[in-house]
Amino acid sequence: MLKIIKQAIARGQKTLSEYESRLVIESAGVFVAAAALVKTKDEAVGEAEKMGYPVVLKGCSAELAHKTEAGMVALNISNSEEVAQVFDELTNKVKNLDGVLVEKMVRGSREFVIGLSRDPSFGPCVMFGLGGVFTEALKDVTFRVAPLTKEDALEMIDEIKTKKLLGEFRGSPAVDRESLAKALVGVGDLGIKYDSIAEIDINPLIICGDKPVAVDALVVLK
């Protein structure tokens, strides 16, 4: 992981690409949606067929920190013809992409967020809360100074106002708290281990069945 970060800094990147960001958080124990970075249309179709539909296609570049706003994310693609068409649209829209990310479409009605930031006084701090479109609107979040113990992480899970969503909900099982705690501890460890990481944003973290699955990630460098 240090190699990815060092190379990005050497290239003058302010952020890691989504693909690089995914590798970093996955190394820390965060479960991420299945994905592959492809360079050609045929590769995109091949990976989508392998994963099974529906899939998501995203333009991937360190310059694309806000892909949705830039129109570089296509959801719910259901066949090879759509994959080929969307691949062309994305690669024509933005030149010099690192590639196109083909990602398994993850479904779930509950979305959360995990973040890392650096406080001038306390250093790296981990954030957990309600995610998706409600992150900014409701600001239902809690913080801990890293490094975190498993007990710290479990306390965070119980501190948000919407914690009921983490239990059995509308026929869905209760979230796997062990996996969620592992992700929180791991993100805190990244902040301790790599001083060159300024921020991490994992949003949304979708609860798929009982598993918390990261479907988007951004690592910001100092």
C-alpha positions in Angstrom: 0.0 0.0 0.0 2.9 2.3 0.8 4.1 1.9 -2.8 0.7 3.0 -4.2 0.8 6.1 -2.0 4.4 6.9 -2.7 3.9 6.6 -6.5 0.8 8.8 -6.3 2.7 11.5 -4.4 5.6 11.3 -6.8 3.1 11.9 -9.7 1.8 15.0 -7.9 -1.7 13.5 -7.2 -3.8 15.2 -4.5 -6.0 12.1 -4.3 -5.8 8.5 -5.1 -8.1 7.2 -7.9 -11.1 5.2 -6.8 -9.3 2.0 -7.8 -6.2 2.9 -5.8 -8.4 4.0 -2.9 -10.3 0.7 -2.9 -7.0 -1.2 -2.7 -5.9 0.8 0.3 -9.1 0.4 2.3 -9.4 -3.2 1.4 -5.9 -3.8 2.8 -7.2 -2.4 6.1 -10.1 -4.9 6.4 -12.9 -3.0 4.7 -15.1 -5.2 2.6 -15.4 -3.7 -0.9 -17.7 -4.5 -3.8 -16.2 -6.8 -6.5 -14.6 -4.6 -9.2 -12.0 -4.6 -12.0 -10.2 -1.8 -13.7 -10.3 -2.3 -17.5 -8.7 -0.5 -20.5 -10.8 -1.8 -23.4 -14.4 -2.4 -24.3 -13.9 -6.1 -24.7 -12.3 -6.3 -21.2 -15.3 -4.4 -19.8 -17.8 -6.8 -21.3 -15.7 -9.8 -20.2 -15.5 -8.6 -16.6 -19.2 -7.8 -16.5 -20.1 -11.2 -17.8 -17.8 -12.8 -15.2 -19.4 -10.8 -12.3 -22.9 -11.2 -13.4 -25.4 -8.4 -14.1 -26.3 -5.8 -13.0 -23.0 -3.9 -12.9 -21.9 -0.3 -12.5 -19.4 1.5 -14.8 -17.3 4.4 -13.5 -14.6 6.5 -15.2 -11.5 6.1 -13.1 -8.8 8.8 -12.6 -7.1 10.6 -9.7 -8.6 13.8 -11.3 -12.1 12.5 -10.8 -12.8 12.9 -7.1 -16.5 13.8 -7.8 -17.4 11.2 -10.5 -21.2 11.4 -10.1 -21.3 15.2 -10.5 -19.1 14.8 -13.6 -21.5 12.3 -15.1 -18.9 9.5 -15.0 -21.0 6.9 -13.1 -23.6 4.6 -14.8 -25.7 2.3 -12.6 -27.7 -0.8 -13.1 -26.3 -1.9 -16.4 -27.9 -5.2 -17.3 -26.3 -6.5 -20.5 -23.2 -6.6 -22.7 -24.6 -4.1 -25.3 -25.1 -1.5 -22.5 -21.7 -2.1 -21.1 -20.1 -1.5 -24.5 -22.2 1.7 -25.1 -21.5 3.1 -21.7 -17.8 2.3 -21.9 -17.6 4.4 -25.1 -19.6 7.2 -23.5 -17.3 7.4 -20.5 -14.0 7.2 -22.4 -15.2 9.8 -24.9 -16.4 12.2 -22.2 -13.0 12.4 -20.3 -9.7 11.7 -22.0 -6.7 10.3 -20.2 -8.6 8.0 -17.8 -6.7 5.4 -15.9 -9.4 3.1 -17.2 -13.0 2.2 -16.5 -14.0 0.5 -13.2 -16.5 -2.3 -13.7 -18.2 -3.0 -10.4 -20.8 -5.4 -9.2 -24.0 -3.5 -8.4 -24.7 -3.8 -4.7 -28.2 -3.4 -3.4 -29.3 -2.5 0.1 -31.8 -0.1 1.7 -29.3 1.0 4.5 -26.4 3.2 3.8 -23.6 4.4 6.2 -20.4 6.4 6.0 -16.9 5.8 7.4 -14.4 8.6 7.3 -10.9 9.6 8.5 -9.7 13.2 9.0 -6.8 14.8 10.8 -7.4 17.1 13.8 -4.7 19.6 14.4 -4.6 18.7 18.1 -5.6 15.0 18.2 -4.3 13.7 14.9 -6.2 11.1 12.9 -9.9 10.7 13.9 -12.4 8.1 12.6 -15.9 9.1 11.8 -19.0 6.8 11.5 -22.6 7.7 10.7 -25.6 7.6 8.5 -24.5 7.7 4.8 -25.7 8.2 1.3 -27.7 11.3 0.5 -28.4 11.9 4.3 -24.8 12.4 5.4 -24.9 16.2 5.0 -28.6 16.7 5.7 -28.8 14.9 9.0 -25.2 14.9 10.2 -25.8 11.8 12.4 -22.2 10.9 13.0 -19.8 10.1 15.8 -16.0 10.3 16.1 -13.1 8.6 17.8 -9.4 9.4 17.9 -7.3 6.7 16.3 -6.0 4.1 17.0 -9.3 2.4 17.8 -9.9 -0.8 19.8 -12.7 -3.1 18.8 -14.6 -1.9 21.9 -14.2 1.8 20.7 -15.6 0.7 17.3 -18.6 -1.1 18.8 -19.3 2.0 21.0 -19.3 4.2 17.9 -21.9 1.9 16.2 -24.2 2.3 19.2 -23.8 6.1 19.4 -25.5 7.3 16.2 -29.2 8.3 16.5 -30.2 6.0 13.7 -28.6 2.9 15.2 -31.9 1.0 14.9 -31.1 0.8 11.2 -28.3 -1.5 12.1 -30.6 -4.0 13.7 -33.2 -6.2 12.0 -34.9 -3.8 9.6 -37.8 -4.4 7.2 -37.1 -8.1 6.7 -33.3 -7.5 6.5 -31.0 -9.1 9.1 -29.1 -7.2 11.7 -25.7 -5.9 10.4 -22.6 -8.0 11.0 -21.2 -5.8 13.8 -17.9 -7.6 13.8 -17.3 -6.7 10.1 -18.3 -3.1 10.7 -16.1 -2.8 13.8 -13.1 -4.3 11.8 -13.6 -1.7 9.1 -13.6 1.2 11.6 -10.5 -0.1 13.4 -8.8 -0.6 10.0 -9.5 2.9 8.8 -8.1 4.3 12.0 -4.9 2.2 11.6 -4.4 3.6 8.1 -4.4 7.1 9.6 -1.8 6.0 12.1 0.4 4.1 9.7 0.4 6.4 6.8 1.1 10.1 7.7 0.7 11.1 4.0 -3.1 10.2 4.1 -5.0 13.4 4.9 -8.6 12.1 4.6 -10.5 9.0 3.8 -14.2 9.0 2.7 -16.1 5.7 2.3 -19.6 6.7 1.2 -21.8 4.9 0.8 -21.1 1.8 2.8 -24.2 -0.3 1.8 -25.6 -3.0 4.1 -26.1 -5.9 1.7 -27.8 -8.7 3.6 -25.9 -8.4 6.8 -22.5 -7.3 5.3 -21.3 -3.7 5.2 -19.9 -3.2 1.7 -18.0 -0.2 0.4 -19.1 0.8 -3.1 -17.1 4.1 -3.3 -13.9 5.3 -1.7 -11.7 8.4 -1.8 -8.3 8.7 -0.2 -7.0 12.3 -0.1 -3.3 12.9 0.2 -1.4 15.6 2.2 
